[in-house]
Amino acid sequence: MKVNFYATLRDIVGSKTLEIEVQPGTTVGQLLDRIIRTYPRIKAELFDEAGNLYRHVHVFVNGRDIPYLENVLDTILDPNDTINIFPAVGGGCG
């Protein structure tokens, strides 16, 4: 499975894209857990202290943001899916 990382997440994983082998039945949440086990620093960028995905973090499965998928983090992935993970993006002047 191709997992693309953007902005500051690329610095954490050391690459724009990772190829991650997943077993049939793997969910989005399980994939994220696996990424966190390999790159522990990424957890603070994706999840709050209660273990919830930050609202300003976007995880796309084949171009669809997971809050709009029926099963959100429990969405079952296909090994041919493409995942895009975007961290919070801030900017501008206030």
C-alpha positions as CSV (number, residue, x, y, z in Angstrom):
1,M,0.0,0.0,0.0
2,K,1.3,3.5,-0.9
3,V,1.2,6.0,2.0
4,N,2.0,9.6,1.2
5,F,3.1,12.0,3.9
6,Y,3.0,15.8,3.6
7,A,4.6,18.8,5.2
8,T,6.2,18.2,8.6
9,L,5.2,14.5,8.6
10,R,7.8,13.9,5.8
11,D,10.5,15.0,8.2
12,I,9.4,12.5,10.8
13,V,9.2,9.5,8.5
14,G,12.1,10.6,6.4
15,S,10.3,10.2,3.1
16,K,7.5,11.5,1.0
17,T,6.1,8.0,0.3
18,L,6.3,4.7,2.1
19,E,5.2,1.3,0.7
20,I,3.6,-0.6,3.6
21,E,2.4,-4.2,3.2
22,V,-1.0,-4.7,4.8
23,Q,-2.9,-7.9,5.4
24,P,-6.5,-8.3,4.2
25,G,-8.9,-6.7,6.7
26,T,-6.5,-4.1,8.0
27,T,-8.3,-0.9,9.0
28,V,-7.2,2.7,8.7
29,G,-6.8,2.8,12.5
30,Q,-4.6,-0.3,12.4
31,L,-2.5,1.2,9.7
32,L,-2.0,4.4,11.7
33,D,-1.1,2.3,14.8
34,R,1.5,0.5,12.7
35,I,3.0,3.8,11.4
36,I,3.1,5.1,15.0
37,R,5.0,2.0,16.2
38,T,7.6,2.6,13.5
39,Y,7.7,6.4,13.8
40,P,6.6,7.2,17.4
41,R,7.1,10.9,17.0
42,I,4.3,11.1,14.5
43,K,1.7,10.2,17.2
44,A,1.7,13.7,18.7
45,E,1.1,15.2,15.2
46,L,-1.9,13.0,14.5
47,F,-3.7,12.2,17.8
48,D,-4.7,14.3,20.9
49,E,-4.1,13.1,24.5
50,A,-7.3,11.2,24.5
51,G,-6.3,9.2,21.5
52,N,-8.6,10.9,19.0
53,L,-7.4,12.0,15.6
54,Y,-7.1,15.7,15.5
55,R,-9.8,17.4,13.5
56,H,-7.3,19.4,11.6
57,V,-5.4,16.3,10.5
58,H,-6.6,14.8,7.2
59,V,-6.2,11.1,6.3
60,F,-7.5,10.4,2.8
61,V,-8.2,6.9,1.4
62,N,-8.2,7.0,-2.4
63,G,-8.9,10.8,-2.2
64,R,-11.7,10.6,0.4
65,D,-11.2,12.2,3.8
66,I,-11.9,9.5,6.4
67,P,-14.6,11.5,8.4
68,Y,-16.7,11.1,5.3
69,L,-16.2,7.3,5.1
70,E,-18.9,5.2,6.6
71,N,-16.6,3.5,9.2
72,V,-14.0,6.3,9.7
73,L,-10.9,4.7,11.4
74,D,-12.6,1.3,11.2
75,T,-12.7,1.5,7.4
76,I,-11.2,-1.6,5.9
77,L,-8.3,-1.0,3.5
78,D,-7.5,-2.8,0.2
79,P,-3.8,-3.4,-0.4
80,N,-4.1,-1.3,-3.6
81,D,-5.4,1.8,-1.8
82,T,-3.5,5.0,-1.6
83,I,-3.4,6.8,1.7
84,N,-2.5,10.5,2.0
85,I,-1.8,12.0,5.4
86,F,-1.8,15.8,5.9
87,P,-0.8,17.4,9.3
88,A,-2.3,20.6,10.6
89,V,-1.3,23.5,8.4
90,G,-1.2,26.9,9.9
91,G,-0.1,30.2,8.6
92,G,-1.1,33.7,7.9
93,C,-0.8,36.7,10.1
94,G,-3.1,37.5,12.8
